[in-house]
Amino acid sequence: MSTIELEKQIAGAGPALDGHRSKTTSLSGKILIGVTGGIAVGLSIVCYPFVAPALRRHCLPFVPATPNQIRNVLAFVKPGNRGSRLLDIGSGDGRIVIAAARTLPSIKADGVELNPWLVYYSRLAALRNGVFSRTSFVRKDLWKFSLAPYDHIVIFGVEQMMEDLEKKVLREAAPGTTVIACRFPFPTLKTESRIEEGVDSVWVYRPVAAQQDA
């Protein structure tokens, strides 16, 4: 075979080889797009419960309580002889609720949290810490959750929502209820006691009938 004939054969095979490469590239591109899209959807599903609260009028981010803050909160939780009920508003990973149940055997502690993953985690943590029967974690909007049954209410709020939380406390909490605000105080409610330690600060309030009727 002459050099000229060989060159003609190679030139003739060129389009076929280019077509094969094009098909292979097209298939690889589709696979890559599919995998990338699947990852994006998966991340969206996982991240949505964490991002959704930020879309509300008041954003209550998950910031875990420090060990020192937990001690400061529990210093003001004094259950009665017949036991008491404690509520943690925005309970996050459940550490306040679990610590209260472990430290104070006569107390029944509940947490209300909007993020479902944190609710599931809290229930598992309560089971692991042996207090599952004396704790409960509810996935619900805190603005639609009644404060009336509780003797102690713990609030981890942000500054922008404290005014509305104060109104909710005065409207729903029973007179004499111990209300413990963490990190940010209420704007007008009279403080009964406080521990000021930066991010671990807590303020204690006890609404009375005169304030509740206002």
Residue, then its C-alpha position, 0 to 999 in steps of 0.5 A: m500500500s502506498t503512502i498516498e492510499l494510507e493517508k486516504q484511509i486515515a482521512g476517511a476514518g476521521p469523521a467516524l472517529d470524531g462521531h464516536r468521540s462526540k457521542t461519548t462526550s455527550l453521554s458523559g456530559k449527561i451523566l455529570i449533569g444528572v449526578t450534579g443535579g442529584i447532589a443539589v437536590g439532596l443538599s437542598i432537602v437536607c439544608y432546607p430545615f436549617v434555612a427555612p427559619a430565616l425566611r420567617r419574620h423572626c429568625l431563631p438560629f440554632v446556637p448551642a448553649t454553653p455548659n456555663q449557660i446551662r448552669n446559669v439557667l438551672a440555678f433558677v429552676k426550682p421545682g416544687n414538691r409535687g414536681s414541675r414542668l419546664l419548657d425550652i422555647g427553641s430547644g435546638d439539640g435538646r441540651i437544656v431539656i436533657a440537663a434539666a431532666r438529669t439534674l432535677p429528677s422531679i421535673k418534666a421537661d419539654g422542648v419546642e423546635l421548628n427544625p425536624w432534624l434537631v427534634y429527632y436528634s434531641r429525642l435520640a439524645a434523651l434516650r441515650n441519656g436515660v431521660f426519654s420518659r421525662t422529656s418530650f420534643v415537639r416540632k411546632d412553631l413557637w408562636k402557636f405553642s401554648l405556654a400556659p401549662y409550664d412552671h418554668i420557661v426558658i427562652f433563647g431568643v434574638e434581640q428582634m423577637m424579644e418584644d413579641l416574646e414578652k407579649k406572648v409570655l404576659r398573655e399566656a404564662a401563669p402568674g408566678t411562672t419562672v421565665i428565664a431569658c438567655r442572651f437577650p432580656f425582655p425590653t420592659l418586663k421587670t427583672e427579678s434576678r440576673i447573671e450577666e456573663g456575656v453570651d452566657s447571661v440570663w435574666v429571670y422574670r416572674p409575671v404577675a396578674a397585674q402585668q398579665d392583665a395589662 
